[in-house]
């Protein structure tokens, strides 16, 4: 059952900031050690994403395909290229949300097969930033419809009051997304998502239930706190 639901998640990954998997083997996100002669050493992006050691008992790292990684990365600013979003003001501006460069991103994903909870984290050193996420996901776009080649997704996002220590102006939301895909019954998933900027890097953390409603804000805030502390300490 979990594997079938993961397949649905893969299909809507570019909308819901999640990625599916075909196994529970260890994931090794690509690294980036972009350096600047004026700024000095810049930490590898893998230091900004969650690792298996950061996860509660029961969670296992997932291997992601290039397509799944790309979908997860692309959604930081808006739906994947080729998607049609309504209302029109929620359609991402290509000049603000450029095609992602894989070498400037890192992604990690973890699943608890017993509970059906999926956690993903990303780090990016190119646009979009958290402000762009807010523009196309929340502020005026909290309720939207996204049409892709895979299906039509209805998305609702609302801000929630979670403070991230040391981080200014984070975007933290509760998201509900419903999609009908060929061969599957309508699927509705619920997620908690945080997007914030630290040291020129946009970091995201999401917690999503694949089998029901899981909005455990305490567990989510703990993961966000770990990610933020790691990012601030780099």
Secondary structure, 3 states (H helix, E strand, C coil): CHHHHHHHHHHCHHHHCCCCCCCCCCCCCCCCCCCECCCECCCCHHHHCCCHHHCCCCCEECCCCHHHHHHHHHCCCCCCCCCEEECHHHCCCCCCCCCCCHHHEEEEEEEECCCCEEEEEEEECCCCCHHHHHHHHCCCCCEEEEECCCCEEEEEEEECCCCCCCCCCCEEEEEEEEEECCCCCCEEEEEEEEEEEECCEEEEEEEEECCCCCCCHHHHHHHHHHHHHHHHHC
